[in-house]
Amino acid sequence: LRPEGAVPFDMVTECPVCHSAIERLPGEAVWRCTGGLFCRAQRVQSLIHAASRKALDIEGLGDKLAETLVEKELVKSLADLYRLRAESISALDRMGPKSAQNLINAIEKSKSAKLANFIFALGIRHVGETTARELAAHFGSIPALAQATTEELLKVDDVGPAIVESIT
């Protein structure tokens, strides 16, 4: 049931957060915001995903803190996470000097994550844990993956045209 006065979903044409257009790709059931990391909600979810146990395993970086970091514009991309300093986050709600330093330590520790975990943390569409492991094993480094041709990518198990398009 929809709340009284709510617009039926099939009439929604833009993201309620960033007001970018929404789209449903052929063969997919869900509608998605086209705003990418311009969209605050997508930045938050990207950060939550990257910090998860199966990705970079950044202890202490949960949903609420991810929302706060994005809301306060301290993190606009995954790279910004690695520019944070304890001093800049210790004044945030529920974050004192000790908690801030623990988070910085956890972020620092994540720099030594396995390549497969890092690839998974990037949140490349259609690239799950298994595909991330296959890509890491096949290419061995981010530069090699970044320079891979379509033909080279298609040689990896479980990689098809949709995944190649997402990676490129």
Buried (B, 14 or more C-beta within 10 A) or exposed (E): EEEEEEEEEEEEEEBEBBEBEBEEEEEEEEBBBBBEEEBBBBBBBBBBBBBBEEBBBBBBBEEEBBBBBBEEEBBBEBEBBEEBEBEBBBEBEEBEEEBBBBBBBBBEEBEEBEBBBBBBBBBBEBBEEEBBBBBBEBBEEBEEBEEBEEEBBEEBEEBEEEBBEBBE
